């Protein structure tokens, strides 16, 4: 296990900012899928924990926006991230599957866009 942890640490330290964004989107997708699976199993506490992680991820993405380099993009992403944080928060409270599915769809679209933009597609 130590080798895996060291590999992840090196991967994170050597990743570009853009690659880190992709990694965060991947994690957000993963946690939303886990939350949906947990709800199917009746595990609301597990679902809420994973939705909290998604909210935290979008919070990190929000505070990392560079408003000086690309102000218009930063404003638009800021609005989107704030919407995502709100929707995920409401989903965690109400455990509404359709709300989680919608935020998952948006997250997957963001991931696909960044992946294409960076040429990371298989």
Contact map, one row per residue, 1 for C-alpha under 8 A:
11111000000000000000000000000000000000000000000000000000000000000000000000000000000000000000000000000000000000000000000000
11111100000000000000000000000000000000000000000000000000000000000000000000000000000000000000000000000000000000000000000000
11111110000000000000000000000000000000000000000000000000000000000000000000000000000000000000000000000000000000000000000000
11111111000000000000000000000000000000000000000000000000000000000000000000000000000000000000000000000000000000000000000000
11111111100000000000000000000000000000000000000000000000000000000000000000000000000000000000000000000000000000000000000000
01111111110000000000000000000000000000000000000000000000000000000000000000000000000000000000000000000000000000000000000000
00111111111000000000000000000000000000000000000000000000000000000000000000000000000000000000000000000000000000000000000000
00011111111100000000000000000000000000000000000000000000000000000000000000000000000000000000000000000000000000000000000000
00001111111110000000000000000000000000000000000000000000000000000000000000000000000000000000000000000000000000000000000000
00000111111111000000000000000000000000000000000000000000000000000000000000000000000000000000000000000000000000000000000000
00000011111111100000000000000000000000000000000000000000000000000000000000000000000000000000000000000000000000000000000000
00000001111111100001000000000000000000000000000000000000000000000000000000000000000000000000000000000000000000000000000000
00000000111111100000000000000000000000000000000000000000000000000000000000000000000000000000000000000000000000000000000000
00000000011111110000000000000000000000000000000000000000000000000000000000000000000000000000000000000000000000000000000000
00000000001111111111000000000000000000000000000000000000000000000000000000000000000000000000000000000000000000000000000000
00000000000001111111000000000000000000000000000000000000000000000000000000000000000000000000000000000000000000000000000000
00000000000000111111100000000000000000000000000000000000000000000000000000000000000000000000000000000000000000000000000000
00000000000000111111110000000000000000000000000000000000000000000000000000000000000000000000000000000000000000000100010000
00000000000000111111111000000000000000000000000000000000000000000000000000000000000000000000000000000000000000000000000000
00000000000100111111111100000000000000000000000000000000000000000000000000000000000000000000000000000000000000000000000000
00000000000000001111111110000000000000000000000000000000000010000000000000000000000000000000000000000000000000000000000000
00000000000000000111111111000000000000000000000000000000000000000000000000000000000000000000000000000000000000100110000000
00000000000000000011111111100000000000000000000000000000000000000000000000000000000000000000000000000000000000000000000000
00000000000000000001111111110000000000000000000000000000100010000000000000000000000000000000000000000000000000000000000000
00000000000000000000111111111000000000000000000000000000000000000000000000000000000000000000000000000000001101100000000000
00000000000000000000011111111100000000000000000000000000000000000000000000000000000000000000000000000000000000100000000000
00000000000000000000001111111110000000000000000000000100000000000000000000000000000000000000000000000000000000000000000000
00000000000000000000000111111111000000000000000000001100100000000000000000000000000000000000000000000000001000000000000000
00000000000000000000000011111111100000000000000000000000000000000000000000000000000000000000000000000001001100000000000000
00000000000000000000000001111111110000000000000000000000000000000000000000000000000000000000000000000000000000000000000000
00000000000000000000000000111111111000000000000001101100000000000000000000000000000000000000000000000000000000000000000000
00000000000000000000000000011111111100000000000001100100000000000000000000000000000000000000000000010001000000000000000000
00000000000000000000000000001111111110000000000000000000000000000000000000000000000000000000000000000001000000000000000000
00000000000000000000000000000111111111000000001001000000000000000000000000000000000000000000000000000000000000000000000000
00000000000000000000000000000011111111100000011111100000000000000000000000000000000000000000000000000000000000000000000000
00000000000000000000000000000001111111110000001000000000000000000000000000000000000000000000000010011000000000000000000000
00000000000000000000000000000000111111111000001000000000000000000000000000000000000000000000000000000000000000000000000000
00000000000000000000000000000000011111111111011000000000000000000000000000000000000000000000000000000000000000000000000000
00000000000000000000000000000000001111111111001000000000000000000000000000000000000000000000001010000000000000000000000000
00000000000000000000000000000000000111111110000000000000000000000000000000000000000000000000000000000000000000000000000000
00000000000000000000000000000000000011111110000000000000000000000000000000000000000000000000000000000000000000000000000000
00000000000000000000000000000000000001111111000000000000000000000000000000000000000000000000000000000000000000000000000000
00000000000000000000000000000000000001111111111000000000000000000000000000000000000000000000000000000000000000000000000000
00000000000000000000000000000000000001100111111100000000000000000000000000000000000000000000001000000000000000000000000000
00000000000000000000000000000000000000000011111110000000000000000000000000000000000000000000000000000000000000000000000000
00000000000000000000000000000000001001000011111111000000000000000000000000000000000000000000000000000000000000000000000000
00000000000000000000000000000000011111100011111111100000000000000000000000000000000000000001000000000000000000000000000000
00000000000000000000000000000000001000000001111111110000000000000000000000000000000000000001101000000000000000000000000000
00000000000000000000000000000000001000000000111111111000000000000000000000000000000000000000000000000000000000000000000000
00000000000000000000000000000011011000000000011111111100000000000000000000000000000000000000000000000000000000000000000000
00000000000000000000000000000011001000000000001111111110000000000000000000000000000000011011000000000000000000000000000000
00000000000000000000000000000000000000000000000111111111000000000000000000000000000000011001000000000000000000000000000000
00000000000000000000000000010010000000000000000011111111100000000000000000000000000000000000000000000000000000000000000000
00000000000000000000000000110011000000000000000001111111110000000000000000000000000000010000000000000000000000000000000000
00000000000000000000000000000000000000000000000000111111111000000000000000000000000110011000000000000000000000000000000000
00000000000000000000000000000000000000000000000000011111111100000000000000000000000000000000000000000000000000000000000000
00000000000000000000000100010000000000000000000000001111111110000000000000000000000000000000000000000000000000000000000000
00000000000000000000000000000000000000000000000000000111111111000000000000000000110110000000000000000000000000000000000000
00000000000000000000000000000000000000000000000000000011111111100000000000000000110010000000000000000000000000000000000000
00000000000000000000000000000000000000000000000000000001111111110000000000000000000000000000000000000000000000000000000000
00000000000000000000100100000000000000000000000000000000111111111000000000000000100000000000000000000000000000000000000000
00000000000000000000000000000000000000000000000000000000011111111000000000001100110000000000000000000000000000000000000000
00000000000000000000000000000000000000000000000000000000001111111000000000000000000000000000000000000000000000000000000000
00000000000000000000000000000000000000000000000000000000000111111100000000000000000000000000000000000000000000000000000000
00000000000000000000000000000000000000000000000000000000000011111110000001001100000000000000000000000000000000000000000000
00000000000000000000000000000000000000000000000000000000000000011111111001000000000000000000000000000000000000000000000000
00000000000000000000000000000000000000000000000000000000000000001111111101100000000000000000000000000000000000000000000000
00000000000000000000000000000000000000000000000000000000000000000111111000000000000000000000000000000000000000000000000000
00000000000000000000000000000000000000000000000000000000000000000111111000000000000000000000000000000000000000000000000000
00000000000000000000000000000000000000000000000000000000000000000111111111000000000000000000000000000000000000000000000000
00000000000000000000000000000000000000000000000000000000000000000111111111100000000000000000000000000000000000000000000000
00000000000000000000000000000000000000000000000000000000000000000010011111110000000000000000000000000000000000000000000000
00000000000000000000000000000000000000000000000000000000000000000000011111111000000000000000000000000000000000000000000000
00000000000000000000000000000000000000000000000000000000000000001110011111111100000000000000000000000000000000000000000000
00000000000000000000000000000000000000000000000000000000000000000010001111111110000000000000000000000000000000000000000000
00000000000000000000000000000000000000000000000000000000000000000000000111111111000000000000000000000000000000000000000000
00000000000000000000000000000000000000000000000000000000000001001000000011111111100000000000000000000000000000000000000000
00000000000000000000000000000000000000000000000000000000000001001000000001111111110000000000000000000000000000000000000000
00000000000000000000000000000000000000000000000000000000000000000000000000111111111000000000000000000000000000000000000000
00000000000000000000000000000000000000000000000000000000000000000000000000011111111100000000000000000000000000000000000000
00000000000000000000000000000000000000000000000000000000011011000000000000001111111110000000000000000000000000000000000000
00000000000000000000000000000000000000000000000000000000011001000000000000000111111111000000000000000000000000000000000000
00000000000000000000000000000000000000000000000000000000000000000000000000000011111111100000000000000000000000000000000000
00000000000000000000000000000000000000000000000000000010010000000000000000000001111111110000000000000010000000000000000000
00000000000000000000000000000000000000000000000000000010011000000000000000000000111111111000000000000000000000000000000000
00000000000000000000000000000000000000000000000000000000000000000000000000000000011111111100000000000000000000000000000000
00000000000000000000000000000000000000000000000000000000000000000000000000000000001111111110000000110010000000000000000000
00000000000000000000000000000000000000000000000000110110000000000000000000000000000111111111000000110010000000000000000000
00000000000000000000000000000000000000000000000000110010000000000000000000000000000011111111100000000000000000000000000000
00000000000000000000000000000000000000000000000000000000000000000000000000000000000001111111111000000000000000000000000000
00000000000000000000000000000000000000000000000000100000000000000000000000000000000000111111111110110000000000000000000000
00000000000000000000000000000000000000000000001100110000000000000000000000000000000000011111111100000000000000000000000000
00000000000000000000000000000000000000000000000100000000000000000000000000000000000000001111111000000000000000000000000000
00000000000000000000000000000000000000000000000000000000000000000000000000000000000000000111111100000000000000000000000000
00000000000000000000000000000000000000100001000100000000000000000000000000000000000000000111111110000000000000000000000000
00000000000000000000000000000000000000000000000000000000000000000000000000000000000000000011011111110000000000000000000000
00000000000000000000000000000000000100100000000000000000000000000000000000000000000000000010001111111000000000000000000000
00000000000000000000000000000000000000000000000000000000000000000000000000000000000000000000000111111100000000000000000000
00000000000000000000000000000000000000000000000000000000000000000000000000000000000000110010000111111110000000000000000000
00000000000000000000000000000001000100000000000000000000000000000000000000000000000000110010000111111111000000000000000000
00000000000000000000000000000000000100000000000000000000000000000000000000000000000000000000000011111111100000000000000000
00000000000000000000000000000000000000000000000000000000000000000000000000000000000000000000000001111111110000000000000000
00000000000000000000000000000000000000000000000000000000000000000000000000000000000100110000000000111111111000000000000000
00000000000000000000000000001001100000000000000000000000000000000000000000000000000000000000000000011111111100000000000000
00000000000000000000000000000000000000000000000000000000000000000000000000000000000000000000000000001111111110000000000000
00000000000000000000000000000000000000000000000000000000000000000000000000000000000000000000000000000111111111000000000000
00000000000000000000000010011000000000000000000000000000000000000000000000000000000000000000000000000011111111100000000000
00000000000000000000000010001000000000000000000000000000000000000000000000000000000000000000000000000001111111110000000000
00000000000000000000000000000000000000000000000000000000000000000000000000000000000000000000000000000000111111111000000000
00000000000000000000000010000000000000000000000000000000000000000000000000000000000000000000000000000000011111111100000000
00000000000000000000010011000000000000000000000000000000000000000000000000000000000000000000000000000000001111111110000000
00000000000000000000000000000000000000000000000000000000000000000000000000000000000000000000000000000000000111111111000000
00000000000000000000000000000000000000000000000000000000000000000000000000000000000000000000000000000000000011111111100000
00000000000000000100010000000000000000000000000000000000000000000000000000000000000000000000000000000000000001111111110000
00000000000000000000010000000000000000000000000000000000000000000000000000000000000000000000000000000000000000111111111110
00000000000000000000000000000000000000000000000000000000000000000000000000000000000000000000000000000000000000011111111110
00000000000000000000000000000000000000000000000000000000000000000000000000000000000000000000000000000000000000001111111100
00000000000000000100000000000000000000000000000000000000000000000000000000000000000000000000000000000000000000000111111100
00000000000000000000000000000000000000000000000000000000000000000000000000000000000000000000000000000000000000000011111110
00000000000000000000000000000000000000000000000000000000000000000000000000000000000000000000000000000000000000000011111111
00000000000000000000000000000000000000000000000000000000000000000000000000000000000000000000000000000000000000000011001111
00000000000000000000000000000000000000000000000000000000000000000000000000000000000000000000000000000000000000000000000111
